[in-house]
Amino acid sequence: MPDEARPKDRILVVDDQPDSLRFIVETLEQAGMGALVATSGEAALDVLAEAMPDLILMDGVMPGMSGIETTVRIKNDPALAHIPVIFMTGLTEPEHAVAALETGGVDYIRKPIVIEELLARIRVHLANARQSHRSRLALDAAGGRLAAFDARGALAWCTPQAEELLTSVDPAWTANARALPAALQPTADRVLADPARAGNAMRVSVADFAVEISAVKSERDGETLIRLTEIREGADLESLQSYAGLTQREAEVLLWVSYGKSNRTISEILGISPRTVNKHLQQIFTKLGVETRAAATALAVRVISE
């Protein structure tokens, strides 16, 4: 795409000092970026209610609502939580940097700001945020309830469907949490602690349903993934049967396929041979009007979630 046709990156700059605000806005505009401005945490939230920036530069110390408090509010909003926040402050104590990062900030820049450093950090975090956000949306569109943990074992991100499931487990849980709900985290820890964890799965009963937690191989260094599967066997089987006129056994096979199980695992669960599972799948593909396992899975997930 030609440069003139490419939409500008929009940066929300939150700073209570007019001179600092003016300097940063001019720097961004000279670098070909668009700027939104707010002079307080409260004003920043008002701006975010009307516009969606690609990145936020947040002054750490402001009268009224501080940068830390503002960021907590932002990260607790599922519609805004994906926006990277870079903190700016003249404070030098290590605890301020720790607080900023623990709040959900992706980086920390000390004032006086060095232009080259600021722009370099902005570009790096814009690229990382776009890649991460696209991946999550793609996984969610495919029915992926995935959660990622960083090298320290803290929850790094979840797909939107995973966030919805986790909220149903614990209504007080938020997307800014650094762990799964208390009902699930111990089981997730056991799954992730298994040296041969890829494919390993454990189930937790929660209220009137169960959540299966299974490990998934990640392609990113320092990141571990788990898949969260909501198990409501009775209701889900009825939905699949009524949607496509499947037999009881076909619905059972499709249900476990939608849960990410292999033919061999499904054969063990249902007490039939892998070859029989494959025969049922061929009938399922015909009735659903699809040609691949992935397409059948995506359709099944959509039917179950309706």
N, C-alpha and C positions, 0 to 999 in steps of 0.2 A: 504494500500500500504506500503511495507517495506520501511524503511527510505532510504536505498541505491537507491531505485527506484523512490523516490519522487523527482521531479525537485526542485532545489534550488530556494529560493526567491532571486530575483535580486534587489539590492538597488543601485540607482545612488547617489553618494556622490559628492556634489558640494561645493568646499572649495578652497580658493586661498592660504591657508597656508599649505606647504608640511608636516610639523610635525603633524598638526591636521588631515590632509588627511590620512597620514600613520597610525596614531593611530586608526582612525575610521575603515579603511579598514581591519586592522588586527583584530579588535574587531568583525566585521561582519563575517570574514572568520572563526574565532574560534567558532562562534555561528552557523556555518553551512550554512551561507548565501553567495551568490555571490555578488561581488561589481563591479560597473562601476564607473569610476572617471572622473571628469571634474574640471578644476582649474579656470573657469570663467563662467559667465552666457552664453556667446556666445558659449563656448565649450560645455556646457550642452545641448543647443539646437541642436548642431551638433550631439552629441551622441544620442539624442532622435530621430533624423531623421533616424538613423540606427538601434536602439535597443529600446525595450519596457521594462523598469524596472517595478517592482511591487510597488515600493515606492521610493520617492526622499527625501534625506536629503539635505537641502538647507542652505548654509551659508547666513545669512541675509545681511552682509556688505562685499562687494567685490568691487574692482576698476572696472571701466567700467560699465557694466550692473549689477545692484544690484540684490540681491536675490528676492526682491519684484518685480522688473521689469521683471526678468526672469520668475517668477511664473505667472505673468499676461499673458505673452506670452504663457506659457504652458496651462493655463486654458482657453485661447481663442481659442485653437486648439481642435476641437471636438474629434480628435483621441487620445489626451493626457489628456483631462480634468478630466478623471476618476482617474488618478494616484494620490494617496495621497502625499502631500508635508508636511514634518516636517521641521520647521525652526530651525536653530541653530545660536546663537549669544551671544556675550559677553555684549551687551547693556542691560541695566536694566530698562530704562524708559518705563512706561506702554504704551505710544503711539506706541512704536515699536512692542509690542505684538499685539496691536489692529490692526495696519497696516498689520501685517503678516496674521492674521486670516481673516481680511476683504478681503485680496487679494485672498483667497482661500486655505490657509494653514489649515491643520487639527490639528496642534499642534505646540508648541513653547518650545524649550529646551534652557536653558541658559548654556553658557560655564563658567567654565570648566565642561565638560560632565561627568556625573556619568554613568559608563558602565551599571549597572543593570537597571537604569531608562531608558536609551536609548533603550536597547533591549526590555524592557517591553512595552514601547510606540510603538516601531516598530511592535511588534507582535500583539498588540491590533488593530492598524490601518490597518495592512495587512488583518486581519480577517474581520474587518468591511468593508473594500474596496471590498474584494472578494464577500461578501454576497450582498452588495449593487449593485455591477456591474452585478452579476448573475441575480439578481432580475430584473434589468432594461432590460437586454437582453431578459429575458424570457417574460416580459411584452411587449417588442417591437415585439418579434416574434409572439405574439398573437394579434398583431394589437393594442396594448395599447398605446395611446397617453396620457401619464400621466405626471403630474407635481406635485412635493411635496414641501410643505412649512414647515419651521421649526417653533418652538414655538414662535419666534419673528416675524413671518409673512414674513420672507425673503424666496425667492425661493431657495430651497436646491438642487434639481436635476430634470432632465427631462429624459424621455426615448428618444432614438435617433429619433423615429418617431415624437415625440412631438417637439423636437428641429427643425426638418425639417419644420414642420408646422409653428412654431413661426418665423422662418427665412423668410418664405413666407409672413407672416403678416408684418414683419419689417426686411428688408434685413440688417439693421444695428445692429439688436439684436444678441447677442452672448451667447454661453452656459455658460459663466462666469457671466452673469447678475444676479442680486439678485432679479429681478422682471420680470414679463411678459412684453411684449411690451406695450407701453402706450395705445394702442387701446383696449387692453384686460384687463389690470390690474384692473381698477375700477370695471368692471363687476365681475371679479374673487373675489375681495374684498367683494362685496355684497353677492355673493354665499357663501363664507366662513363665513360671519358674521351671517348667519341664524342659530339660535340654533338647528334647525331641518334640518341641511343642507344636510344630506345624501339623495341623489336622487334629490335634488333641482337642477334646470338647468335654465340658461339664455342664450340668443343668441345675438351675436354681428355681424353686417354686416361689412365686410372688403372687399373693392374693389369689385370683381365679385363673391365673395362667402361669406359664413357666418361661424362663429365658435360658436359652442355650448359649454358652460362651465358648467360642472355638478360636484357636490361634490361626492366623493367616500370615503367609510369608510376605514380608515387605521388601521392596526393592531399594528403599532409602536407608542409608547408613544411620545408625543411632535411633531408628524408629521401629517399634513393634506394633503389630496390628492384631485386633481381635474382631471377630464377627459376632454380632448380637442377633439372635434369632428368637422371635416371639413364637411360642408354641401354644396354640389353641386347637388341638387336634380335631375335636368333635365339630366345632363350628367351622373350621377351615375346610374339613372334608365335605361338609354339606354345601358350602359355597362353591367348591370346585365341581362337585357332582351336578348341581343345578345349573351351573354356567354352561357346561359343554356336554351334558349328557353322558358323563363318564360313569363307568361301573365303580363299585365300591373299591375294588382292587386298583383300578386305574387311578382313582382319586388319591388313594394311599401312596402310590408310586409318585405321582406328580407332587403331592404334598412334600414328600421327603426330598425330591429333586429340588423343589423351591427352597428347602432348608439347606441346600448345598451339599447333599450327601451323594457319594459315588454309587454306582450300580452295585458294587460288592457290599458296601455298607447297608444299602437299602435291602439287599437280599437277606442279610443277616437279621435286620430289624423285622422284616415281614416273613421270614422263614421260607423264602423261595429262592430259586437259583438266579444268578446274575443274568443268565440267558433269558429267563422268563421276564425279568425286570426289563430287559432290552425289548422284548416282544411287546410288553405293555406300553413302553415308550413309543414304539412305532404307531400303535393304535391311538395313543394320546396325541401325537403330532398330527395325525390325520384329522381327528375330531376338533383340534384347536385351529387347524389351518396354518400350522407353522412347520418349519423344516429343521430347526436346530434345537438343541437342549437349552441354549441360552435364551432363545425366543420363547420357548415354553415356560422357562423359569420367570422371565420378565412378566409374561401374561398372568401366570399363577400368582405372583406377588401382587400384581395390580388387583386381581379378583379378590384375594384374601383381605387386602387393605381397604376395600370399599365398604 
